[in-house]
């Protein structure tokens, strides 16, 4: 039976791809930097390949005996170098399918550097001899977790999103589609746009968090410069913060308000909505006193 290498295996999507594949009875090898973290997250019985995208030898070792690869790397300046290195190594190893996690908005010379990087990687992949599938999801619901601490302490959601409708997607749905694309033959050469069930505003996101937490959460649309300053104060590099603000500019322009039925078509199930995501992650947004009470009950 084919074995799949999952890179980014402790990320928001990769950590969900692993159980999706295992649920299908597919052997999985997880490419990780921290074995202890990975074992705690994925389970002690998951085969681990410890390495780093910056270490070509560890990539080659991880690819040994592998039939398929899920390629996901965090947005960072070395992303093009890292992912093209995996593609080249996969080609040399004779990998029979590679599923790349990209992003909706991907375009050469995009003002959003992340999207430009994805375009360069996609182009490299298409020029290779590796059979591939490309996934372009919309804004991930997991991105809202970056606001969890602010919600905890202020009961407010500060985002420069205006009243934009965004077809946010649950990372579990991206993982489900990835697992289908990795094991089924009929998707080779396809590029899929993945969205959530409907376009929602951040005002609605605040409402869903209110419902999950049981107390009022207020959405405050903040100017770009305020959002940029706040993210930098919280420790994000200024370049990354600036890119995030640029993404929100596109979202305010309606760049991700359209929905597709790709998740349903490929997985046979409806994509999850934000109410579900909010319920699943409510504890992360809860005030510290409630989190402490829950911890004491658990112990």
Short mmCIF file of the C-alpha atoms (twelve columns), coordinates in Angstrom:
data_MODEL
# 
_entry.id   MODEL 
# 
loop_
_atom_site.group_PDB 
_atom_site.id 
_atom_site.type_symbol 
_atom_site.label_atom_id 
_atom_site.label_alt_id 
_atom_site.label_comp_id 
_atom_site.label_asym_id 
_atom_site.label_seq_id 
_atom_site.Cartn_x 
_atom_site.Cartn_y 
_atom_site.Cartn_z 
_atom_site.pdbx_PDB_model_num 
ATOM 1   C CA . UNK A 1   0.000   0.000  0.000   1 
ATOM 2   C CA . UNK A 2   1.229   3.515  -0.803  1 
ATOM 3   C CA . UNK A 3   2.936   5.529  1.921   1 
ATOM 4   C CA . UNK A 4   2.396   9.286  2.154   1 
ATOM 5   C CA . UNK A 5   4.896   11.790 3.505   1 
ATOM 6   C CA . UNK A 6   3.148   14.700 5.216   1 
ATOM 7   C CA . UNK A 7   5.309   17.798 5.541   1 
ATOM 8   C CA . UNK A 8   4.249   20.586 7.871   1 
ATOM 9   C CA . UNK A 9   2.763   17.757 9.916   1 
ATOM 10  C CA . UNK A 10  2.273   19.804 13.082  1 
ATOM 11  C CA . UNK A 11  0.678   22.751 11.236  1 
ATOM 12  C CA . UNK A 12  -2.998  23.655 11.149  1 
ATOM 13  C CA . UNK A 13  -3.632  21.585 8.022   1 
ATOM 14  C CA . UNK A 14  -0.854  18.983 8.124   1 
ATOM 15  C CA . UNK A 15  -1.788  17.865 11.637  1 
ATOM 16  C CA . UNK A 16  -5.248  17.104 10.273  1 
ATOM 17  C CA . UNK A 17  -4.050  15.437 7.068   1 
ATOM 18  C CA . UNK A 18  -2.261  12.758 9.103   1 
ATOM 19  C CA . UNK A 19  -5.410  11.381 10.820  1 
ATOM 20  C CA . UNK A 20  -7.453  11.824 7.631   1 
ATOM 21  C CA . UNK A 21  -5.053  9.523  5.789   1 
ATOM 22  C CA . UNK A 22  -4.764  7.065  8.646   1 
ATOM 23  C CA . UNK A 23  -8.530  6.902  8.812   1 
ATOM 24  C CA . UNK A 24  -8.400  5.685  5.225   1 
ATOM 25  C CA . UNK A 25  -5.904  3.011  6.182   1 
ATOM 26  C CA . UNK A 26  -3.039  4.764  4.384   1 
ATOM 27  C CA . UNK A 27  0.446   4.463  5.943   1 
ATOM 28  C CA . UNK A 28  1.790   7.898  6.879   1 
ATOM 29  C CA . UNK A 29  5.207   9.332  7.617   1 
ATOM 30  C CA . UNK A 30  5.233   12.768 9.244   1 
ATOM 31  C CA . UNK A 31  8.096   15.170 8.483   1 
ATOM 32  C CA . UNK A 32  8.687   17.181 11.665  1 
ATOM 33  C CA . UNK A 33  11.365  19.197 13.429  1 
ATOM 34  C CA . UNK A 34  10.364  18.357 17.007  1 
ATOM 35  C CA . UNK A 35  9.688   14.661 17.631  1 
ATOM 36  C CA . UNK A 36  8.263   15.173 21.135  1 
ATOM 37  C CA . UNK A 37  5.827   17.872 19.977  1 
ATOM 38  C CA . UNK A 38  4.792   15.733 17.021  1 
ATOM 39  C CA . UNK A 39  4.224   12.625 19.141  1 
ATOM 40  C CA . UNK A 40  2.095   14.613 21.591  1 
ATOM 41  C CA . UNK A 41  0.036   16.083 18.746  1 
ATOM 42  C CA . UNK A 42  -0.195  13.137 16.354  1 
ATOM 43  C CA . UNK A 43  0.140   10.134 18.642  1 
ATOM 44  C CA . UNK A 44  3.019   7.874  19.624  1 
ATOM 45  C CA . UNK A 45  2.259   5.395  16.852  1 
ATOM 46  C CA . UNK A 46  2.756   7.768  13.914  1 
ATOM 47  C CA . UNK A 47  5.996   7.220  11.990  1 
ATOM 48  C CA . UNK A 48  8.143   10.330 12.226  1 
ATOM 49  C CA . UNK A 49  10.907  11.601 9.953   1 
ATOM 50  C CA . UNK A 50  12.770  14.223 11.941  1 
ATOM 51  C CA . UNK A 51  14.331  16.890 9.766   1 
ATOM 52  C CA . UNK A 52  14.131  20.385 8.394   1 
ATOM 53  C CA . UNK A 53  13.357  21.965 5.021   1 
ATOM 54  C CA . UNK A 54  16.786  23.589 5.244   1 
ATOM 55  C CA . UNK A 55  18.496  20.180 5.416   1 
ATOM 56  C CA . UNK A 56  18.440  18.435 2.004   1 
ATOM 57  C CA . UNK A 57  19.698  15.170 3.495   1 
ATOM 58  C CA . UNK A 58  16.768  14.927 5.899   1 
ATOM 59  C CA . UNK A 59  14.328  15.545 3.035   1 
ATOM 60  C CA . UNK A 60  15.871  12.786 0.940   1 
ATOM 61  C CA . UNK A 61  15.739  10.389 3.896   1 
ATOM 62  C CA . UNK A 62  12.098  11.258 4.590   1 
ATOM 63  C CA . UNK A 63  11.171  10.552 0.952   1 
ATOM 64  C CA . UNK A 64  12.672  7.055  0.930   1 
ATOM 65  C CA . UNK A 65  9.989   4.501  0.041   1 
ATOM 66  C CA . UNK A 66  7.279   7.144  -0.249  1 
ATOM 67  C CA . UNK A 67  4.637   7.195  -3.010  1 
ATOM 68  C CA . UNK A 68  2.970   10.526 -2.270  1 
ATOM 69  C CA . UNK A 69  3.762   13.853 -0.597  1 
ATOM 70  C CA . UNK A 70  1.641   16.527 1.046   1 
ATOM 71  C CA . UNK A 71  3.675   19.714 0.693   1 
ATOM 72  C CA . UNK A 72  3.034   22.515 3.170   1 
ATOM 73  C CA . UNK A 73  5.462   25.062 4.559   1 
ATOM 74  C CA . UNK A 74  4.867   28.118 6.707   1 
ATOM 75  C CA . UNK A 75  4.983   31.518 4.989   1 
ATOM 76  C CA . UNK A 76  8.594   32.641 5.388   1 
ATOM 77  C CA . UNK A 77  11.270  34.215 3.173   1 
ATOM 78  C CA . UNK A 78  12.813  30.784 2.436   1 
ATOM 79  C CA . UNK A 79  9.500   29.239 1.388   1 
ATOM 80  C CA . UNK A 80  10.243  29.129 -2.350  1 
ATOM 81  C CA . UNK A 81  13.676  27.615 -1.729  1 
ATOM 82  C CA . UNK A 82  12.317  25.068 0.738   1 
ATOM 83  C CA . UNK A 83  9.337   23.869 -1.267  1 
ATOM 84  C CA . UNK A 84  11.146  23.697 -4.609  1 
ATOM 85  C CA . UNK A 85  13.821  21.642 -2.856  1 
ATOM 86  C CA . UNK A 86  11.175  19.131 -1.789  1 
ATOM 87  C CA . UNK A 87  9.731   19.057 -5.315  1 
ATOM 88  C CA . UNK A 88  13.159  18.350 -6.823  1 
ATOM 89  C CA . UNK A 89  13.877  15.635 -4.266  1 
ATOM 90  C CA . UNK A 90  10.435  14.100 -4.869  1 
ATOM 91  C CA . UNK A 91  11.113  14.033 -8.609  1 
ATOM 92  C CA . UNK A 92  14.445  12.324 -8.050  1 
ATOM 93  C CA . UNK A 93  12.831  9.799  -5.693  1 
ATOM 94  C CA . UNK A 94  10.136  8.932  -8.223  1 
ATOM 95  C CA . UNK A 95  7.222   10.137 -6.108  1 
ATOM 96  C CA . UNK A 96  3.955   9.395  -7.902  1 
ATOM 97  C CA . UNK A 97  1.843   12.254 -6.546  1 
ATOM 98  C CA . UNK A 98  2.445   15.538 -4.750  1 
ATOM 99  C CA . UNK A 99  -0.352  17.660 -3.317  1 
ATOM 100 C CA . UNK A 100 0.714   21.250 -2.698  1 
ATOM 101 C CA . UNK A 101 -1.033  23.523 -0.238  1 
ATOM 102 C CA . UNK A 102 -1.184  26.927 -1.929  1 
ATOM 103 C CA . UNK A 103 -3.581  29.858 -1.447  1 
ATOM 104 C CA . UNK A 104 -6.397  31.615 -3.256  1 
ATOM 105 C CA . UNK A 105 -4.967  34.816 -4.711  1 
ATOM 106 C CA . UNK A 106 -1.753  33.171 -5.872  1 
ATOM 107 C CA . UNK A 107 -0.245  35.270 -8.666  1 
ATOM 108 C CA . UNK A 108 3.211   36.232 -9.909  1 
ATOM 109 C CA . UNK A 109 4.358   39.618 -8.583  1 
ATOM 110 C CA . UNK A 110 1.342   39.895 -6.323  1 
ATOM 111 C CA . UNK A 111 1.563   42.718 -3.758  1 
ATOM 112 C CA . UNK A 112 1.061   39.911 -1.241  1 
ATOM 113 C CA . UNK A 113 4.493   38.278 -1.094  1 
ATOM 114 C CA . UNK A 114 2.997   35.000 0.178   1 
ATOM 115 C CA . UNK A 115 0.875   34.728 -2.972  1 
ATOM 116 C CA . UNK A 116 3.832   35.535 -5.227  1 
ATOM 117 C CA . UNK A 117 5.877   32.830 -3.499  1 
ATOM 118 C CA . UNK A 118 3.121   30.277 -4.026  1 
ATOM 119 C CA . UNK A 119 2.975   31.209 -7.724  1 
ATOM 120 C CA . UNK A 120 6.700   30.603 -8.108  1 
ATOM 121 C CA . UNK A 121 6.461   27.242 -6.356  1 
ATOM 122 C CA . UNK A 122 3.431   26.205 -8.403  1 
ATOM 123 C CA . UNK A 123 5.301   27.084 -11.603 1 
ATOM 124 C CA . UNK A 124 8.268   24.971 -10.515 1 
ATOM 125 C CA . UNK A 125 5.952   22.082 -9.713  1 
ATOM 126 C CA . UNK A 126 4.208   22.266 -13.082 1 
ATOM 127 C CA . UNK A 127 7.582   22.260 -14.844 1 
ATOM 128 C CA . UNK A 128 8.676   19.131 -12.986 1 
ATOM 129 C CA . UNK A 129 7.854   15.535 -13.836 1 
ATOM 130 C CA . UNK A 130 6.050   14.994 -10.544 1 
ATOM 131 C CA . UNK A 131 2.299   14.319 -10.920 1 
ATOM 132 C CA . UNK A 132 0.590   16.962 -8.821  1 
ATOM 133 C CA . UNK A 133 -2.580  18.468 -7.393  1 
ATOM 134 C CA . UNK A 134 -2.683  22.085 -6.194  1 
ATOM 135 C CA . UNK A 135 -5.057  23.249 -3.458  1 
ATOM 136 C CA . UNK A 136 -5.915  26.932 -3.171  1 
ATOM 137 C CA . UNK A 137 -7.980  27.497 -0.038  1 
ATOM 138 C CA . UNK A 138 -9.480  30.792 1.044   1 
ATOM 139 C CA . UNK A 139 -8.724  32.580 4.323   1 
ATOM 140 C CA . UNK A 140 -8.406  29.906 7.003   1 
ATOM 141 C CA . UNK A 141 -10.641 30.003 10.056  1 
ATOM 142 C CA . UNK A 142 -7.491  29.098 11.994  1 
ATOM 143 C CA . UNK A 143 -6.168  32.611 11.268  1 
ATOM 144 C CA . UNK A 144 -8.765  33.932 13.715  1 
ATOM 145 C CA . UNK A 145 -6.858  32.171 16.505  1 
ATOM 146 C CA . UNK A 146 -4.297  34.990 16.238  1 
ATOM 147 C CA . UNK A 147 -6.937  37.191 17.890  1 
ATOM 148 C CA . UNK A 148 -7.617  34.760 20.743  1 
ATOM 149 C CA . UNK A 149 -5.594  36.623 23.373  1 
ATOM 150 C CA . UNK A 150 -7.222  39.960 22.579  1 
ATOM 151 C CA . UNK A 151 -10.659 38.345 22.853  1 
ATOM 152 C CA . UNK A 152 -9.676  36.712 26.156  1 
ATOM 153 C CA . UNK A 153 -8.737  39.989 27.823  1 
ATOM 154 C CA . UNK A 154 -10.984 42.538 26.121  1 
ATOM 155 C CA . UNK A 155 -13.970 40.592 24.701  1 
ATOM 156 C CA . UNK A 156 -13.248 42.484 21.485  1 
ATOM 157 C CA . UNK A 157 -12.142 41.333 18.050  1 
ATOM 158 C CA . UNK A 158 -9.840  43.904 16.411  1 
ATOM 159 C CA . UNK A 159 -9.439  43.289 12.660  1 
ATOM 160 C CA . UNK A 160 -8.990  45.603 9.623   1 
ATOM 161 C CA . UNK A 161 -11.636 43.709 7.674   1 
ATOM 162 C CA . UNK A 162 -14.408 46.275 7.258   1 
ATOM 163 C CA . UNK A 163 -17.656 44.543 6.369   1 
ATOM 164 C CA . UNK A 164 -16.001 42.173 3.878   1 
ATOM 165 C CA . UNK A 165 -17.696 38.877 3.194   1 
ATOM 166 C CA . UNK A 166 -15.065 36.119 3.317   1 
ATOM 167 C CA . UNK A 167 -15.708 32.478 2.406   1 
ATOM 168 C CA . UNK A 168 -13.485 31.270 5.258   1 
ATOM 169 C CA . UNK A 169 -12.593 27.601 5.285   1 
ATOM 170 C CA . UNK A 170 -12.169 25.181 8.177   1 
ATOM 171 C CA . UNK A 171 -8.653  23.647 8.102   1 
ATOM 172 C CA . UNK A 172 -10.268 20.233 8.583   1 
ATOM 173 C CA . UNK A 173 -11.935 20.603 5.186   1 
ATOM 174 C CA . UNK A 174 -8.633  21.465 3.525   1 
ATOM 175 C CA . UNK A 175 -7.126  18.350 5.113   1 
ATOM 176 C CA . UNK A 176 -10.039 16.207 3.960   1 
ATOM 177 C CA . UNK A 177 -9.654  17.365 0.356   1 
ATOM 178 C CA . UNK A 178 -5.883  16.857 0.559   1 
ATOM 179 C CA . UNK A 179 -6.331  13.264 1.670   1 
ATOM 180 C CA . UNK A 180 -8.716  12.597 -1.230  1 
ATOM 181 C CA . UNK A 181 -6.308  14.170 -3.716  1 
ATOM 182 C CA . UNK A 182 -3.443  12.095 -2.344  1 
ATOM 183 C CA . UNK A 183 -5.133  8.711  -2.657  1 
ATOM 184 C CA . UNK A 184 -7.382  9.070  -5.717  1 
ATOM 185 C CA . UNK A 185 -6.061  8.938  -9.278  1 
ATOM 186 C CA . UNK A 186 -8.571  11.248 -10.935 1 
ATOM 187 C CA . UNK A 187 -7.233  14.562 -9.641  1 
ATOM 188 C CA . UNK A 188 -3.823  14.640 -11.308 1 
ATOM 189 C CA . UNK A 189 -2.936  18.037 -12.779 1 
ATOM 190 C CA . UNK A 190 -5.942  19.781 -11.192 1 
ATOM 191 C CA . UNK A 191 -5.933  23.050 -9.277  1 
ATOM 192 C CA . UNK A 192 -8.797  23.282 -6.797  1 
ATOM 193 C CA . UNK A 193 -10.231 26.378 -5.126  1 
ATOM 194 C CA . UNK A 194 -11.481 25.476 -1.656  1 
ATOM 195 C CA . UNK A 195 -13.944 27.619 0.307   1 
ATOM 196 C CA . UNK A 196 -16.196 27.430 3.297   1 
ATOM 197 C CA . UNK A 197 -19.999 27.153 2.956   1 
ATOM 198 C CA . UNK A 198 -20.710 30.887 2.835   1 
ATOM 199 C CA . UNK A 199 -19.126 34.321 2.935   1 
ATOM 200 C CA . UNK A 200 -19.205 35.762 6.445   1 
ATOM 201 C CA . UNK A 201 -18.094 39.061 7.940   1 
ATOM 202 C CA . UNK A 202 -15.950 39.510 11.017  1 
ATOM 203 C CA . UNK A 203 -19.034 40.940 12.677  1 
ATOM 204 C CA . UNK A 204 -20.592 37.504 12.204  1 
ATOM 205 C CA . UNK A 205 -17.391 35.858 13.437  1 
ATOM 206 C CA . UNK A 206 -17.748 37.865 16.656  1 
ATOM 207 C CA . UNK A 207 -21.354 36.694 16.890  1 
ATOM 208 C CA . UNK A 208 -20.360 33.047 16.541  1 
ATOM 209 C CA . UNK A 209 -17.701 33.483 19.235  1 
ATOM 210 C CA . UNK A 210 -20.351 35.119 21.438  1 
ATOM 211 C CA . UNK A 211 -22.555 32.077 20.955  1 
ATOM 212 C CA . UNK A 212 -19.724 29.670 21.756  1 
ATOM 213 C CA . UNK A 213 -18.491 31.581 24.821  1 
ATOM 214 C CA . UNK A 214 -21.802 32.715 26.236  1 
ATOM 215 C CA . UNK A 215 -20.846 36.374 26.596  1 
ATOM 216 C CA . UNK A 216 -20.746 39.318 24.225  1 
ATOM 217 C CA . UNK A 217 -17.840 39.633 21.816  1 
ATOM 218 C CA . UNK A 218 -17.636 42.927 19.920  1 
ATOM 219 C CA . UNK A 219 -16.035 43.311 16.506  1 
ATOM 220 C CA . UNK A 220 -14.103 46.536 15.977  1 
ATOM 221 C CA . UNK A 221 -12.911 47.373 12.470  1 
ATOM 222 C CA . UNK A 222 -9.522  49.054 12.897  1 
ATOM 223 C CA . UNK A 223 -7.512  51.118 10.392  1 
ATOM 224 C CA . UNK A 224 -4.653  49.370 8.634   1 
ATOM 225 C CA . UNK A 225 -1.993  51.390 10.413  1 
ATOM 226 C CA . UNK A 226 -3.460  50.518 13.829  1 
ATOM 227 C CA . UNK A 227 -3.562  46.822 12.948  1 
ATOM 228 C CA . UNK A 228 0.032   46.975 11.688  1 
ATOM 229 C CA . UNK A 229 1.270   48.697 14.850  1 
ATOM 230 C CA . UNK A 230 -0.578  46.237 17.070  1 
ATOM 231 C CA . UNK A 231 0.836   43.146 15.333  1 
ATOM 232 C CA . UNK A 232 4.374   44.510 15.503  1 
ATOM 233 C CA . UNK A 233 3.905   45.266 19.201  1 
ATOM 234 C CA . UNK A 234 2.833   41.655 19.697  1 
ATOM 235 C CA . UNK A 235 6.117   40.477 18.197  1 
ATOM 236 C CA . UNK A 236 5.336   39.877 14.529  1 
ATOM 237 C CA . UNK A 237 8.077   41.021 12.131  1 
ATOM 238 C CA . UNK A 238 7.028   44.245 10.422  1 
ATOM 239 C CA . UNK A 239 7.244   42.603 6.986   1 
ATOM 240 C CA . UNK A 240 4.840   39.822 7.989   1 
ATOM 241 C CA . UNK A 241 2.452   42.264 9.674   1 
ATOM 242 C CA . UNK A 242 2.485   44.438 6.554   1 
ATOM 243 C CA . UNK A 243 1.683   41.450 4.363   1 
ATOM 244 C CA . UNK A 244 -1.265  40.492 6.567   1 
ATOM 245 C CA . UNK A 245 -2.630  44.039 6.327   1 
ATOM 246 C CA . UNK A 246 -2.254  43.851 2.532   1 
ATOM 247 C CA . UNK A 247 -4.228  40.594 2.485   1 
ATOM 248 C CA . UNK A 248 -7.051  42.284 4.377   1 
ATOM 249 C CA . UNK A 249 -7.079  45.031 1.780   1 
ATOM 250 C CA . UNK A 250 -7.800  42.408 -0.878  1 
ATOM 251 C CA . UNK A 251 -10.452 40.809 1.315   1 
ATOM 252 C CA . UNK A 252 -12.206 44.159 1.770   1 
ATOM 253 C CA . UNK A 253 -12.278 44.367 -2.020  1 
ATOM 254 C CA . UNK A 254 -14.256 41.131 -2.239  1 
ATOM 255 C CA . UNK A 255 -11.368 38.882 -3.323  1 
ATOM 256 C CA . UNK A 256 -12.641 35.870 -1.382  1 
ATOM 257 C CA . UNK A 257 -16.384 36.273 -1.148  1 
ATOM 258 C CA . UNK A 258 -17.267 33.655 -3.780  1 
ATOM 259 C CA . UNK A 259 -17.898 30.068 -2.721  1 
ATOM 260 C CA . UNK A 260 -17.282 26.787 -4.534  1 
ATOM 261 C CA . UNK A 261 -18.733 23.319 -4.041  1 
ATOM 262 C CA . UNK A 262 -15.302 21.650 -4.291  1 
ATOM 263 C CA . UNK A 263 -15.208 20.400 -0.702  1 
ATOM 264 C CA . UNK A 264 -18.597 18.734 -1.053  1 
ATOM 265 C CA . UNK A 265 -17.805 17.330 -4.497  1 
ATOM 266 C CA . UNK A 266 -14.490 15.788 -3.473  1 
ATOM 267 C CA . UNK A 267 -15.264 14.642 0.073   1 
ATOM 268 C CA . UNK A 268 -18.999 13.955 -0.092  1 
ATOM 269 C CA . UNK A 269 -19.670 16.174 2.936   1 
ATOM 270 C CA . UNK A 270 -20.568 19.813 3.413   1 
ATOM 271 C CA . UNK A 271 -17.773 22.132 4.542   1 
ATOM 272 C CA . UNK A 272 -17.842 23.203 8.170   1 
ATOM 273 C CA . UNK A 273 -19.043 26.664 9.124   1 
ATOM 274 C CA . UNK A 274 -17.495 29.102 11.582  1 
ATOM 275 C CA . UNK A 275 -20.027 28.260 14.285  1 
ATOM 276 C CA . UNK A 276 -18.539 24.769 14.369  1 
ATOM 277 C CA . UNK A 277 -14.980 26.111 14.459  1 
ATOM 278 C CA . UNK A 278 -15.865 28.553 17.261  1 
ATOM 279 C CA . UNK A 279 -17.401 25.765 19.335  1 
ATOM 280 C CA . UNK A 280 -14.356 23.534 18.836  1 
ATOM 281 C CA . UNK A 281 -11.911 26.272 19.898  1 
ATOM 282 C CA . UNK A 282 -13.994 28.223 22.414  1 
ATOM 283 C CA . UNK A 283 -11.583 27.460 25.263  1 
ATOM 284 C CA . UNK A 284 -8.797  29.387 23.494  1 
ATOM 285 C CA . UNK A 285 -10.927 32.551 23.426  1 
ATOM 286 C CA . UNK A 286 -12.288 32.211 26.979  1 
ATOM 287 C CA . UNK A 287 -11.140 34.610 29.724  1 
ATOM 288 C CA . UNK A 288 -8.096  33.332 31.673  1 
ATOM 289 C CA . UNK A 289 -10.190 32.826 34.825  1 
ATOM 290 C CA . UNK A 290 -12.471 30.394 33.005  1 
ATOM 291 C CA . UNK A 291 -9.489  28.582 31.475  1 
ATOM 292 C CA . UNK A 292 -7.971  28.206 34.944  1 
ATOM 293 C CA . UNK A 293 -11.237 26.849 36.364  1 
ATOM 294 C CA . UNK A 294 -11.437 24.308 33.552  1 
ATOM 295 C CA . UNK A 295 -7.838  23.222 34.150  1 
ATOM 296 C CA . UNK A 296 -8.519  22.768 37.870  1 
ATOM 297 C CA . UNK A 297 -11.605 20.671 37.111  1 
ATOM 298 C CA . UNK A 298 -9.644  18.521 34.688  1 
ATOM 299 C CA . UNK A 299 -6.931  17.887 37.272  1 
# 
